[in-house]
């Protein structure tokens, strides 16, 4: 079932001198309860598109369908009621520094008309969900960055939203806190069945948590697929460039090609990532294989491996071995000097 549908969405910002198209004719669906990522560099239009889901940004053209309802023309009290179903997590936490953690969460509940009994019951529940039961009476200044973001998540959950929008939720955090917050968001998605939309300029964030991803460039969606497919077999050149930045590695300072050796990058995907192709190649062919780099990671619980090897031997044996590797792995790429 579709939770969110973009139908030919465009957003144009105009001033006296010129018009700028931030989002250009975007159409795709986000499924109920999935964790969906929108990725792109600064200026790609991802934040603008995200904000159309709760109409913090009205589209210039097109329609946004949420829960089967066209929300594009909502205004006034009807829009305010609709927004109570959507929570938002921000990059900079946006906590009220003069209020305790408890009161920061209570403030959001009061804003939608919750009474004292409802607040007294709900605040401890969400603090337990995010692991901050002991911080209820602390002030934001006494919290770490990771704790502040946990308060932001608790505040977002307080009014039981169906959808959570995450605007670069980890970009202000270090690696350890980033991983912890991503694990928490995934746990919340699985436990509470909340549709979660995350925008980020970091492919690593998308890879760790999302089910599917839309890649945006210059306001357009240039690629959309399951995260595993996008990372292991990107179709668009821009996507390949973004992914390459997550796979940077330094090879030994030596020639990559020669009369008696050849250097290749081997990509393993799915079940083949666990097969002993390298050792089988050494057994079958009279060559030496020097492993320069090897990495296997799991993307949405599916293995993907990258191995850089030097095939050493007579040219005809190298060719035979390379063909065998190509037949038994996902892809083999030449590395040239």
N, C-alpha and C positions, 0 to 999 in steps of 0.2 A: 504493500500500500504506500502511495506517495504522501509524504507529510508536507513537503514544500515543492512547488512547481514555479519555475520562472518561465514566463511566456513572452519572448521577444522583448526582453528588458533592455532599455537604453536609459542612460542618465547623462544629461548634458548640463554643464555649468556655464552660464553666460554672464558676461559683464559688458561694459560699454565698448571695449576694444575687440573682444573675440569670444568665441565659444569653444569649450573644451569638452570632448566626449570622454567621460570617465568609464562608462560601460556601454558596450555596443552590441545590441541585438543578441542578448544572451538567452538561451533556452535550455533548461535541463531540469531534472527532478532529483529530489533528495528523499530517500526512502524513510519510512517510519522506523525509528529506534536506531538507525545506523549512526556511526560517527563519520561525518563527511568533511573532507578537507578542501580548502580553496587556497592554492599556493601561487605565488608570483613575486617578483621583485617590487620594490617601491614604485608606485604609480601604475601598477597593473590593473587596478580597479577592484581589487578583492574586498577592501574595507567598504567601499561604496556599495558594492553588490550585497554584502552582508547586511548592511543597514537598511536595505529595502525590505528585508524579511519582517522587521517590526516597524517599518515606515518612519524610522528616524531619518531616512532619505527616501523621498518620494520619487518613483521612476518618472522620467520624462515621457517615455513611451512603454507600452507593454503592461502585463498584469502579473501580480504575485498571488499565487494560490496557496493558502495555508490551511491544512486540515480540510481540504475540499471547498474552502470558501475563498472567493476573490476579495482580498483585503485592500486592494489598491485605492479604493475611493473612501475608505473609512475615515471618519472625522469625529472630533469631539468626544463625548462620553462613550460612544461605541468603540472608538479607537483605544481609549484608555482601558476599557474592559478587555479588549483583545490583547493588549500588551501585557496584562497580568499573566497570560499563558506563556510568555517568553521571557526568559532570564538572560542577562548579559554579563559576561566576565571580561574585564578590561585589562589592558597591559599594565597600567599604572595603579591598579587596585581601587582607587577612588574611595577610600575610606574617610570617614569623618574623624579627624584627629582628636577632637574634643569629646568624643563619645567612646565608651568602652566597647569591647567586641560585642557583648550582649546587646547594647543599645544601638550599635550599627545595624545589627540584624533586625532588631525590633522596629527601628525607624522605617525600614522598607515595608514591613508588615503593616505598620500604622498607616502608611501612605495609601494602601489599598483597602483600608477600612477594617482591618482585623482588630478584634477586641483584646483586652488584657489577658483573658483566660487562654485564648488561642495563641497569643504571643508567648505566654508563660509555658505552654506545652511544647510549642514548635521550636523555639530557639535552642533548648538543650538537645533536641533531636538532631538538628542540622549540625550543631557543634560536635556531637558524637560521630556523625557521618564523616566529618572532615578531620577528626582526630584532635580537636581543640577544646575538649570539655574543661580542661584546667585553665583555659585562657579567657573565660567569660568576662571577668572583671578587669582584664588587662586593657591598656590603651595601645593604639596602633604603633606609637613611637617605641614601645617596648618589644615589638614583634620583629622577627626576621622577615626577609622578603618572601620566603616560602610560606610562613605563617600568615602574612598579610593576604597572600593570594588564596589561602585556604579560607580565610574569613570572607573574602570576596565570593568564593564558591558557595559557602554556607548561606550568605546573604541572597545569592541567586536562587538557591534551593528553597528558601523559606516559604515562598508562596506557591510551591508545588507546580513549577512550570512543566509544560509538555515539551518545550524546546529550549535548549541553551545555545546561545551564540557566544563564541569565544574569539575575541579580537586580540590576536597575538598574546595569548595568555601566559607564555613562558619567556618572552623576549627580555624581560627585566630580571630574570633569574639565572643563577649559575647552573652548571650541568647537573649537579646532584639534585637541586630543588626542581629543575625542569623535569627530570625523570620521575620524581616523586609526584609532582602535580599531574603529569600525564597518566601515571598509574591510577591516581585518584579519580580523574575524569573518566577513565575507562571503567573503573569499579562502579562509579555512579551510573554510568550508562547501562551497565549490565544489571545492576541491582534495582534501579528505579525505572528502567526502560524509557529514558528520556532521549529524544532525538538531539544530537549534538553536532553543531557546525563549527569548525575551527578554521580560522584563516591564519596563515603564517608565511613568512618569506623563507623559512627553513625547511628544506625537504626532509631533514632528519626527524623533525617533529611530526610531520605527516606520516612518515614511514612507521613510526613507533605506535601510532594510535588509531589511524583512520582506516575505514573499510574501503572507501572510494575517494577519489580526488579529482578536482577540476583544476587544470593548469591555466592561468590567465596571463595574457601578454597584451599590452596596449588596449585594455578594456574588453578583449575578446577571450572566449574559452577556446584554447587551441588543442586541448586534449582532455578527455574525460574517460576514466576507466577504473577498475579495481586497482588499489595501490600496488599490489604485487605485479600486475601486468605493466603498469606505468613504469615501475622501477626496473623491471627485468627486460622489458621490450618497448621502450618509448618510441612513439611514432613521429613526433614533431621535433624538429631541430632544437627549438627553444627548451623543450623538456629534456632532451639529451644534455644540453648545456647545464641546466640546473642540477641534474643527477650527477654529472661529471664532477661538480664541485663537492659532492658528498663522497666521492670515490678517489679523491686525490691521494697519490702515493708517490714516493721517491724510489726510483730504481737505482741499483748500484751504478757507479760511474764507469761504464764499460760499453763497448760497441754492442748494438742489438742484433746486427745481422753480419754474416760473414760467409766464406765459402763452405765451411763445415759446421755452421750452426745457424739457428734461426730462433728469434724470440717472438712468442705469441701470447696473447691474453685469451684465456679460456673462461667462458661463462657457463656456469652450471645453473640449472633451474629445476625446481620441484624435486621429484624423486631422484633425478640424475645427479643432484648435488651430493648425494650420499654414496655414489658408486665409486669404485676404486679404479678410475680410468687411467690415471697416471701410472700406477704400478702395473696394470694390465698392459699398457703400451710398452713399458720397459721389457716385460716378459716376451711380448710378441715380436718386437723389432730390435735389431741390433744397433740400438742408439743409447745415449746417455741423456737423461733429463735432469736439468738443474733448476730447482724451484727457486725463483727470485722473490715471489710474494704469493701469499695464500690467505684467503679470507672467506669464511662462510658465515652468513647471518640469516636470521629468520624474519621474514616480512609477512605479517598476518599469519604467523605460524607455518609458513612455507619456506623451505631452505633456498637460498640463492648464494652461489659461490663465485668468487673471482680468483683465478690462479694465473700468475704470470710465470712462464717457464721458458727455458732455453733448451731447444732440441739440438743435440750435438751428435754428429755422425756423418756418414756419406750422404750426399744430396738426395739420392733416390730413396734411402731409408728414412730420411727426414720427411720427404713427401708422403711416403706410405704411412708413417706414424701420424702425420698431421691429418691425413684423410680419415684415419681410424678415430682420432680424437673428435673430428668434426661430426662423424657419424654417431658418436656416443655422448655428446654434450650438446648444450643448447646453441652455442655459437663460439667460433674461434676467430679472433681478430689479429691481424699482423701488427706488430710494433716495429716501426721503422726508425732509423737514425735521423 
